[in-house]
Amino acid sequence: MLSLTQGALGVASGSLVGFSLGLVGGGGSILAVPLLIYLVGVADPHVAIGTSAIAVAANAAANLANHVRAGNVKWRCASVFALAGIAGAFLGSTVGKIIDGQNLLALFAIVMLVVGALMLRGRSGEGEPSVRLNRENLPKLVGLGLATGALSGFFGIGGGFLIVPALIAATGMPILYAVGSSLLAVTAFGLTTAANYAVSGLVDWSLAGLFIVGGVVGGLLGARSATSLAGRKGALNTVFAALICAVAVYMLLRSLGWI
């Protein structure tokens, strides 16, 4: 049973993740696992990963709906990528469950450092808007989908920081379509990972629900703030990337027993 304090911290953590996603548009979900472990107090890293996967999927699904309305989803390309990635996410999450929790956190911290570095890179808006699924990009979509799905499942993360460039590499689609299309994959990977962990009893459903509620509220606030702070997007990305790297260093030191 969750204590009242843990419940409140779960909502607060979800709000922080949702706010960051709404404000800077990506990378926020990677904070879900460290928040659940170090702030909420989830003792088992595997439970934190399984629980965060539910929140990742819910956030992605909500954002996907917005991109569908805007016409930013290349459904055929996204569907092939997601279907291949579901198999990868199942395999990745199966392996992740059997890895020692502290070792998994150390690897997770390294991935966070990579995410922080990638957030500092600029993204080109160029590409081919009329891209379609064809014989040339089909093998690329399947291969890259499988690989990114495996990493997403292994660490219990959305993986958008990998999926977006993978979709661009496979098809040449513009960044806007890649972001919209990636959310179908993030939703699918998150649900697959969560289901795999849930079968093993590694999901705290009540905490996941509170986390999602907080994420919805935080996402709305973040989206509103993003409009007023649009001119400072570069600075916001830099600050948020630095935050991710700082948390990653802390996680790495803790998992290695140095602090």
C-alpha positions in Angstrom: 0.0 0.0 0.0 1.1 3.5 -0.8 1.4 6.0 2.0 -0.2 9.4 1.7 3.3 10.9 1.3 4.3 8.5 -1.5 1.0 9.2 -3.3 1.6 13.0 -3.1 5.2 12.6 -4.3 3.9 10.3 -7.1 1.6 13.0 -8.4 4.3 15.6 -8.0 6.8 13.5 -9.9 4.3 12.9 -12.7 3.7 16.6 -12.8 7.4 17.3 -13.2 7.7 14.8 -16.0 4.6 16.1 -17.8 5.7 19.7 -17.4 9.1 19.0 -18.8 7.6 17.2 -21.8 5.1 20.0 -22.4 7.8 22.6 -22.0 10.8 21.3 -24.1 9.0 18.5 -26.1 11.2 15.5 -25.3 13.5 13.7 -22.9 11.3 14.3 -19.9 10.2 10.7 -19.6 13.7 9.6 -18.8 13.3 11.3 -15.4 10.4 9.0 -14.5 12.6 6.1 -13.2 15.0 8.2 -11.0 12.1 10.2 -9.6 10.2 7.0 -8.6 13.3 5.6 -7.0 14.9 8.6 -5.3 11.9 10.8 -4.6 8.9 8.5 -4.2 10.9 5.8 -2.6 10.2 2.8 -4.8 12.8 0.2 -3.5 12.9 -2.2 -6.5 14.4 -0.6 -9.7 12.4 -3.2 -11.8 9.1 -2.0 -10.3 10.2 1.6 -11.0 10.9 0.7 -14.6 7.7 -1.3 -15.1 5.6 1.5 -13.5 7.2 4.3 -15.5 6.6 2.4 -18.7 2.8 2.8 -18.1 3.3 6.6 -17.6 5.5 6.8 -20.7 2.8 5.1 -22.8 0.0 7.3 -21.5 2.0 10.5 -22.1 2.9 9.4 -25.6 -0.7 8.4 -26.4 -2.0 11.9 -25.3 0.6 13.7 -27.4 -0.1 11.3 -30.4 -3.7 12.4 -30.4 -2.6 16.0 -30.8 -0.2 15.2 -33.7 -2.9 13.1 -35.4 -5.3 16.1 -35.4 -2.5 18.2 -36.9 -1.8 15.6 -39.7 1.8 14.9 -38.5 1.7 11.1 -38.5 3.0 9.0 -41.4 0.8 6.0 -40.5 2.3 3.3 -42.8 5.9 4.1 -42.0 5.1 4.5 -38.3 3.1 1.3 -38.1 5.9 -0.9 -39.7 8.4 0.7 -37.3 6.2 0.2 -34.3 5.3 -3.4 -35.1 8.9 -4.4 -35.5 9.8 -2.5 -32.3 7.1 -4.3 -30.3 9.1 -7.5 -30.8 12.3 -5.7 -29.8 10.6 -4.2 -26.7 9.4 -7.6 -25.6 12.9 -9.1 -25.9 14.5 -6.0 -24.3 12.2 -5.9 -21.4 12.5 -9.7 -20.8 16.3 -9.3 -20.6 16.0 -6.2 -18.4 13.9 -8.1 -15.8 16.7 -10.6 -15.2 19.5 -8.0 -14.9 20.5 -7.0 -11.3 18.7 -3.8 -10.4 21.8 -1.8 -9.4 23.6 -2.8 -12.6 20.5 -1.8 -14.6 20.5 1.6 -12.9 24.1 2.2 -13.8 23.4 1.4 -17.4 20.3 3.6 -17.3 22.5 6.5 -16.0 24.8 6.1 -19.0 21.8 6.3 -21.3 20.6 9.4 -19.6 24.0 11.1 -20.3 23.6 10.2 -24.0 20.1 11.7 -23.9 21.3 14.9 -22.3 24.0 15.2 -25.0 21.6 14.6 -27.8 19.2 17.3 -26.5 22.0 19.9 -27.0 22.2 19.1 -30.7 20.1 21.1 -33.1 17.5 19.4 -35.3 17.1 20.1 -38.9 13.6 20.7 -40.2 14.4 19.7 -43.7 13.1 16.4 -45.3 10.7 15.0 -47.8 7.1 15.6 -46.7 5.6 13.3 -49.3 7.6 10.2 -48.1 5.7 6.9 -48.3 6.4 3.3 -47.3 8.2 1.5 -50.1 10.6 -1.4 -50.9 13.6 0.8 -50.2 12.7 2.0 -46.7 10.8 -1.0 -45.5 13.9 -3.0 -44.4 15.4 0.1 -42.7 12.1 0.7 -40.8 12.0 -3.0 -39.7 15.7 -3.1 -38.6 15.8 0.2 -36.8 12.4 -0.4 -35.2 13.6 -3.7 -33.8 16.8 -2.1 -32.5 15.2 0.9 -30.9 12.3 -1.2 -29.5 14.9 -3.5 -27.8 16.6 -0.5 -26.1 13.3 1.0 -25.1 12.1 -2.2 -23.5 15.4 -2.9 -21.8 15.4 0.4 -20.0 11.7 1.0 -19.8 11.9 4.4 -21.5 10.0 6.0 -24.3 13.1 6.1 -26.5 11.9 9.1 -28.6 15.4 10.5 -28.6 16.4 7.4 -30.6 13.1 6.8 -32.6 13.0 10.3 -34.1 16.4 10.2 -35.7 15.8 6.5 -36.7 12.7 7.4 -38.6 14.5 10.2 -40.4 17.4 7.9 -41.3 15.1 5.2 -42.6 12.7 7.4 -44.6 14.1 11.0 -44.9 10.9 12.4 -43.5 11.0 16.0 -42.0 11.5 16.3 -38.2 7.8 17.3 -37.6 6.5 14.1 -39.1 9.2 12.1 -37.4 8.2 13.5 -34.0 4.5 12.8 -34.7 5.1 9.3 -36.0 7.5 8.4 -33.2 4.7 8.8 -30.7 2.9 5.7 -32.1 6.1 3.7 -31.5 6.7 5.2 -28.0 3.1 4.2 -27.0 3.5 0.7 -28.4 6.9 0.1 -26.8 5.7 1.5 -23.5 2.6 -0.8 -23.4 4.7 -3.8 -24.4 7.3 -3.2 -21.7 4.6 -2.5 -19.1 2.7 -5.7 -20.0 5.8 -7.8 -19.8 6.7 -6.3 -16.4 3.1 -6.6 -15.2 3.1 -10.4 -15.9 6.0 -10.6 -13.4 4.2 -8.4 -10.8 6.6 -5.6 -11.3 4.1 -2.7 -11.8 2.6 -0.6 -9.0 -0.7 0.2 -10.6 -1.9 2.7 -8.0 1.3 4.7 -8.2 1.2 4.5 -12.0 -2.3 6.0 -11.9 -1.2 8.9 -9.7 1.9 9.5 -11.8 -0.3 9.7 -15.0 -2.7 12.1 -13.3 0.2 14.4 -12.3 1.6 14.1 -15.8 -1.6 15.3 -17.4 -1.7 18.4 -15.2 2.0 19.1 -15.6 1.7 18.6 -19.4 -1.0 21.3 -19.7 1.1 23.7 -17.6 4.2 23.0 -19.6 2.5 23.5 -22.9 1.2 26.8 -21.8 4.6 27.9 -20.5 6.2 26.8 -23.7 4.1 29.3 -25.6 5.2 32.2 -23.5 8.8 31.0 -23.4 9.1 30.1 -27.1 11.9 32.6 -27.6 14.0 30.9 -24.9 13.7 27.3 -26.3 17.4 26.9 -26.8 18.2 28.0 -23.2 15.5 25.8 -21.8 16.8 22.7 -23.7 20.3 23.5 -22.3 19.1 23.8 -18.7 17.0 20.6 -19.0 19.9 18.7 -20.6 22.1 19.8 -17.8 19.5 18.6 -15.3 19.3 15.2 -16.9 23.1 14.8 -16.9 23.3 15.9 -13.2 20.7 13.3 -12.2 22.5 10.7 -14.4 25.8 11.3 -12.6 24.1 11.0 -9.2 22.5 7.7 -10.2 25.8 6.4 -11.5 27.6 7.2 -8.3 24.8 5.8 -6.2 24.5 2.5 -8.2 28.3 2.1 -7.9 28.2 2.6 -4.2 30.4 5.7 -4.2 27.9 7.9 -2.4 
